[in-house]
Amino acid sequence: MELRNNMRIALGDILKDKRRVALGGHVRPDGDCVGSSMGLYLYLKEQFPHIHTDVYLEEIPEAYRMISGTDEVKTQISGDGTYDLFICLDCGDVKRLGFSEPLFEKAEETLCIDHHISNEAFADHNYIVPDASSTSELVFTLLDREKISRAAAEALYMGIVHDTGVFQYSCTSPETMEIAAELMRKGINGSEIIDKTYYEKTYIQNQILGRALLESMLIMEKRCIVSVIRQRSMKFFQAQPSDLEGIVSQLRLTKGVEVAIFLHEIEPQKFKVSLRSKGVVDVSMIAKHFGGGGHVRAAGVTMSGSSYDVINNITARIALQLDHGKEQDEK
């Protein structure tokens, strides 16, 4: 694994003399964000009871609430918000912390644990491994594995499951599988976690997925698939942004497609864009070009303009990489 700044984090040393610790993850928390945050939160509460620990996340999707402690998550700042240490999890940019960013800025000391290739090491201490499967995997490596409880193991396992696509993505290494096995030995029900948090969908989620698939288009000589969900559709189906999770991954499965683009209209002329690639295109480079970030095969960005402008701008960057790949193949 590549370790950004070649720095090995000793969690015990960082926690020494700390009395108040806050954890925070990125906006619109996904499975790895929730899994890594809750896994570390539960571990700290169990093994460091003398430390007052809080976790700050935006509203957690209902499916993830099977994880212990999620009812203790704070969705807004209360009190003076002063902490000895703020631990930022699965967040490649301080702005992605959303409402908890002021807590990060005010903290006496900060630590970032992340696997986004676009992360530029913005904390006092940084444990950033871009080729790790997930932030949950990184959290596991920082803990005393003998002291990980079943509850913490469930959270970390969920995080790994989500960012590996149930162990099918290229980021899944032999070490990832070994860690998953160790977590399973804690007595967790791995299949239940996978079914309830990854595969199981509500009726509304299936409806909005159906709309996205039905209205999708193949472009760029059928090497790219794109779909747009607008605010009026969200209102019609009474859907929430969390109901859109997994749509871009489903689009990516289309035979012959190299890149999937999914646009979600968050306000008029403004879109949250999710990108997925099968291998040739580095979508993190494309997202970063427009102010976003992510991983080589999965990235995202928020862009303004009409849907046509957004799609044209993104596909122009995709074309550059596809043309370069074609040139390499011809040499």
C-alpha positions as CSV (number, residue, x, y, z in Angstrom):
1,M,0.0,0.0,0.0
2,E,1.1,3.5,-0.7
3,L,1.2,5.6,2.5
4,R,0.9,9.3,1.9
5,N,3.8,11.2,3.5
6,N,5.3,7.7,4.4
7,M,3.8,8.2,7.8
8,R,2.6,5.4,10.0
9,I,0.0,6.5,12.5
10,A,0.1,5.4,16.1
11,L,-3.5,6.0,17.3
12,G,-2.6,5.5,21.0
13,D,0.1,8.2,20.8
14,I,-2.3,10.7,19.1
15,L,-5.0,10.0,21.7
16,K,-2.6,10.5,24.6
17,D,-3.8,13.2,27.1
18,K,-6.9,13.8,25.0
19,R,-10.2,14.4,26.8
20,R,-12.6,15.5,24.1
21,V,-12.5,13.9,20.6
22,A,-14.8,14.4,17.6
23,L,-15.2,12.3,14.6
24,G,-16.6,13.5,11.3
25,G,-17.2,12.3,7.7
26,H,-18.1,13.6,4.3
27,V,-21.5,15.1,3.3
28,R,-24.2,12.6,2.2
29,P,-22.5,9.7,4.1
30,D,-22.2,6.5,2.3
31,G,-21.5,3.0,3.6
32,D,-17.8,3.4,4.1
33,C,-18.2,6.8,5.7
34,V,-20.7,5.5,8.2
35,G,-18.8,2.2,8.7
36,S,-15.4,3.8,9.4
37,S,-16.9,6.6,11.6
38,M,-19.0,4.2,13.6
39,G,-16.4,1.5,13.8
40,L,-13.8,4.0,15.3
41,Y,-16.5,5.6,17.5
42,L,-17.5,2.4,19.1
43,Y,-13.9,1.3,19.6
44,L,-13.0,4.6,21.3
45,K,-16.0,4.5,23.6
46,E,-15.2,0.9,24.6
47,Q,-11.4,1.1,24.9
48,F,-11.0,4.8,25.9
49,P,-14.0,5.4,28.2
50,H,-12.2,8.4,29.8
51,I,-12.3,10.3,26.5
52,H,-15.6,12.1,25.7
53,T,-16.2,11.1,22.0
54,D,-18.8,12.5,19.7
55,V,-19.5,11.6,16.0
56,Y,-20.9,14.2,13.6
57,L,-22.6,13.1,10.3
58,E,-25.4,14.3,8.2
59,E,-28.5,12.2,8.4
60,I,-27.6,8.5,8.0
61,P,-29.6,6.5,5.5
62,E,-32.1,4.2,7.1
63,A,-30.4,1.0,5.8
64,Y,-27.2,1.8,7.8
65,R,-29.1,2.2,11.1
66,M,-28.7,-1.5,11.9
67,I,-25.2,-0.5,13.0
68,S,-24.9,0.1,16.7
69,G,-24.5,3.6,18.0
70,T,-26.0,5.4,14.9
71,D,-28.8,6.8,17.2
72,E,-26.0,8.7,19.0
73,V,-24.8,10.5,15.9
74,K,-25.0,14.3,16.1
75,T,-26.4,16.0,13.0
76,Q,-25.8,19.6,14.2
77,I,-23.3,21.4,16.3
78,S,-24.3,22.2,19.9
79,G,-22.4,23.9,22.7
80,D,-19.0,25.6,22.2
81,G,-17.8,22.8,19.8
82,T,-14.2,22.7,21.2
83,Y,-12.3,19.4,20.9
84,D,-8.8,18.4,21.7
85,L,-8.8,16.2,18.5
86,F,-10.9,16.1,15.4
87,I,-10.6,12.9,13.3
88,C,-11.8,13.3,9.8
89,L,-12.8,10.0,8.1
90,D,-13.3,9.1,4.4
91,C,-13.1,12.8,3.4
92,G,-10.7,14.0,0.7
93,D,-11.2,17.7,1.3
94,V,-12.0,19.7,4.4
95,K,-14.9,21.4,2.6
96,R,-16.5,18.0,2.2
97,L,-17.0,17.8,6.0
98,G,-20.0,20.1,5.6
99,F,-21.6,21.3,8.8
100,S,-18.8,19.8,11.0
101,E,-16.0,21.8,9.2
102,P,-16.0,24.5,12.0
103,L,-15.2,21.8,14.6
104,F,-12.3,20.7,12.5
105,E,-11.0,24.2,12.2
106,K,-11.3,24.9,16.0
107,A,-9.8,21.6,17.2
108,E,-6.4,21.7,18.9
109,E,-5.2,18.8,16.8
110,T,-6.5,17.0,13.7
111,L,-6.2,13.6,12.1
112,C,-7.3,12.5,8.6
113,I,-7.9,8.8,7.8
114,D,-8.7,8.4,4.1
115,H,-8.1,6.5,0.8
116,H,-9.1,9.1,-1.8
117,I,-6.3,9.7,-4.3
118,S,-7.3,13.4,-4.5
119,N,-6.6,13.9,-0.7
120,E,-3.9,16.5,-0.3
121,A,-3.1,15.7,3.4
122,F,-4.9,18.7,5.0
123,A,-4.8,17.6,8.7
124,D,-2.0,17.8,11.3
125,H,-1.7,14.0,11.0
126,N,-2.6,12.1,7.8
127,Y,-3.0,8.4,7.2
128,I,-3.9,8.4,3.5
129,V,-3.5,5.2,1.5
130,P,-5.0,5.7,-2.0
131,D,-4.9,2.1,-3.0
132,A,-6.6,0.8,0.1
133,S,-10.1,-0.7,-0.5
134,S,-11.8,1.6,2.0
135,T,-11.3,3.9,4.9
136,S,-12.9,1.2,7.1
137,E,-10.0,-1.1,6.1
138,L,-7.5,1.7,7.2
139,V,-9.3,2.1,10.5
140,F,-9.0,-1.6,11.2
141,T,-5.2,-1.4,10.7
142,L,-5.0,1.3,13.5
143,L,-6.9,-0.7,16.1
144,D,-5.8,-3.5,18.4
145,R,-7.6,-6.3,16.6
146,E,-8.0,-8.4,19.8
147,K,-10.0,-5.6,21.3
148,I,-12.4,-5.0,18.4
149,S,-15.9,-5.7,19.6
150,R,-18.6,-7.4,17.5
151,A,-20.4,-4.1,17.2
152,A,-17.4,-2.3,15.9
153,A,-16.6,-5.2,13.6
154,E,-20.1,-5.0,12.0
155,A,-19.5,-1.3,11.2
156,L,-16.1,-1.8,9.7
157,Y,-17.3,-4.8,7.7
158,M,-20.2,-2.8,6.3
159,G,-17.8,-0.1,5.2
160,I,-15.5,-2.5,3.4
161,V,-18.4,-4.2,1.7
162,H,-19.7,-1.0,0.3
163,D,-16.5,0.4,-1.1
164,T,-15.5,-2.9,-2.7
165,G,-18.9,-3.6,-4.2
166,V,-19.1,-6.7,-2.1
167,F,-15.5,-7.6,-2.8
168,Q,-15.8,-7.4,-6.6
169,Y,-14.0,-4.1,-7.4
170,S,-10.3,-3.9,-8.3
171,C,-9.5,-2.2,-5.0
172,T,-10.1,-5.6,-3.2
173,S,-6.7,-6.9,-2.3
174,P,-5.7,-10.2,-0.5
175,E,-5.3,-8.0,2.6
176,T,-8.8,-6.8,2.3
177,M,-10.2,-10.3,2.3
178,E,-8.0,-11.3,5.2
179,I,-9.3,-8.3,7.2
180,A,-12.9,-9.2,6.3
181,A,-12.3,-12.7,7.5
182,E,-11.0,-11.4,10.8
183,L,-14.0,-9.2,11.3
184,M,-16.3,-12.2,10.5
185,R,-14.5,-14.2,13.2
186,K,-15.9,-11.6,15.7
187,G,-19.2,-13.3,15.2
188,I,-20.9,-10.9,12.9
189,N,-23.6,-11.9,10.4
190,G,-21.8,-10.9,7.2
191,S,-24.6,-12.0,4.8
192,E,-27.2,-10.0,6.7
193,I,-25.1,-6.9,6.6
194,I,-24.6,-7.3,2.9
195,D,-28.3,-8.0,2.2
196,K,-29.7,-5.2,4.4
197,T,-27.3,-2.4,3.7
198,Y,-26.1,-3.1,0.1
199,Y,-28.7,-5.1,-1.9
200,E,-32.0,-4.4,-0.2
201,K,-33.9,-1.5,-1.8
202,T,-37.1,0.3,-0.9
203,Y,-39.9,0.5,-3.4
204,I,-39.1,4.2,-3.9
205,Q,-35.4,3.3,-4.6
206,N,-36.5,0.8,-7.2
207,Q,-38.8,3.2,-8.8
208,I,-36.2,6.0,-9.1
209,L,-33.7,3.4,-10.4
210,G,-36.2,2.3,-13.0
211,R,-36.6,5.9,-14.2
212,A,-32.8,6.4,-14.4
213,L,-32.3,3.2,-16.4
214,L,-35.3,3.8,-18.7
215,E,-34.2,7.4,-19.5
216,S,-30.4,6.6,-19.8
217,M,-28.6,7.2,-23.1
218,L,-25.6,5.5,-24.8
219,I,-23.2,8.1,-26.2
220,M,-19.6,8.3,-27.4
221,E,-20.0,5.3,-29.7
222,K,-21.7,3.5,-26.9
223,R,-18.7,3.6,-24.7
224,C,-20.4,5.9,-22.2
225,I,-23.8,5.8,-20.6
226,V,-25.5,8.8,-19.0
227,S,-28.6,9.4,-17.0
228,V,-30.2,12.5,-15.4
229,I,-32.6,12.6,-12.5
230,R,-34.2,16.0,-12.1
231,Q,-35.8,17.7,-9.1
232,R,-39.3,17.1,-10.5
233,S,-38.7,13.3,-10.6
234,M,-37.4,13.4,-7.0
235,K,-40.6,15.2,-6.0
236,F,-42.9,12.9,-8.0
237,F,-41.4,9.7,-6.4
238,Q,-41.0,11.5,-3.0
239,A,-37.4,10.4,-3.0
240,Q,-34.4,11.6,-1.0
241,P,-30.8,12.0,-2.2
242,S,-29.9,8.8,-0.3
243,D,-32.4,6.9,-2.5
244,L,-30.1,7.5,-5.5
245,E,-27.2,5.5,-4.1
246,G,-26.2,2.6,-6.3
247,I,-27.7,4.0,-9.5
248,V,-24.4,4.9,-11.1
249,S,-22.9,1.5,-10.3
250,Q,-25.9,-0.2,-12.0
251,L,-25.4,2.0,-15.1
252,R,-21.7,1.0,-15.1
253,L,-22.7,-2.7,-15.5
254,T,-24.0,-2.1,-19.0
255,K,-22.2,-4.3,-21.5
256,G,-19.7,-2.4,-23.7
257,V,-19.7,0.7,-21.5
258,E,-16.4,2.1,-20.2
259,V,-17.8,5.1,-18.2
260,A,-21.1,5.7,-16.5
261,I,-22.2,9.3,-15.7
262,F,-25.1,10.0,-13.4
263,L,-26.4,13.5,-12.9
264,H,-28.7,14.4,-9.9
265,E,-30.2,17.9,-10.1
266,I,-29.8,19.5,-6.6
267,E,-31.1,22.9,-7.7
268,P,-31.9,24.5,-11.0
269,Q,-28.7,24.6,-13.2
270,K,-26.7,22.7,-10.6
271,F,-25.9,19.0,-10.6
272,K,-24.2,16.4,-8.4
273,V,-22.3,14.2,-10.8
274,S,-21.3,10.6,-10.1
275,L,-18.7,8.9,-12.3
276,R,-17.8,5.2,-12.5
277,S,-15.2,3.6,-14.8
278,K,-14.4,0.0,-15.7
279,G,-10.7,0.4,-16.2
280,V,-9.4,2.6,-19.0
281,V,-10.5,6.0,-17.8
282,D,-9.3,7.6,-14.5
283,V,-12.5,9.4,-13.4
284,S,-10.7,10.9,-10.4
285,M,-8.7,13.1,-12.8
286,I,-11.9,14.2,-14.5
287,A,-13.6,15.1,-11.2
288,K,-10.6,16.9,-9.9
289,H,-10.4,19.0,-13.1
290,F,-13.8,20.3,-12.3
291,G,-13.2,20.8,-8.6
292,G,-14.3,17.4,-7.3
293,G,-12.4,14.2,-6.4
294,G,-12.5,10.5,-5.6
295,H,-10.9,7.4,-6.8
296,V,-9.6,6.1,-10.1
297,R,-12.7,4.1,-10.8
298,A,-15.3,6.1,-8.7
299,A,-15.4,9.9,-8.3
300,G,-17.8,12.8,-8.1
301,V,-18.1,16.5,-8.5
302,T,-20.8,19.2,-8.3
303,M,-21.2,21.3,-11.5
304,S,-23.3,24.2,-12.6
305,G,-24.9,24.8,-16.0
306,S,-27.5,22.9,-18.1
307,S,-27.3,19.1,-18.1
308,Y,-26.1,19.3,-21.7
309,D,-23.3,21.6,-20.8
310,V,-22.2,19.4,-17.9
311,I,-22.3,16.2,-20.0
312,N,-20.4,17.9,-22.8
313,N,-17.7,19.1,-20.5
314,I,-17.3,15.8,-18.8
315,T,-17.3,13.7,-22.0
316,A,-14.7,16.0,-23.6
317,R,-12.3,15.0,-20.7
318,I,-13.3,11.3,-21.1
319,A,-12.6,11.5,-24.8
320,L,-9.0,12.8,-24.1
321,Q,-8.3,9.7,-22.1
322,L,-10.0,7.3,-24.5
323,D,-8.0,8.8,-27.4
324,H,-4.8,8.5,-25.5
325,G,-5.6,4.9,-24.7
326,K,-6.3,4.1,-28.3
327,E,-3.0,5.7,-29.3
328,Q,-1.1,3.6,-26.8
329,D,-2.8,0.4,-28.1
330,E,-1.8,1.3,-31.7
331,K,1.9,1.7,-30.8
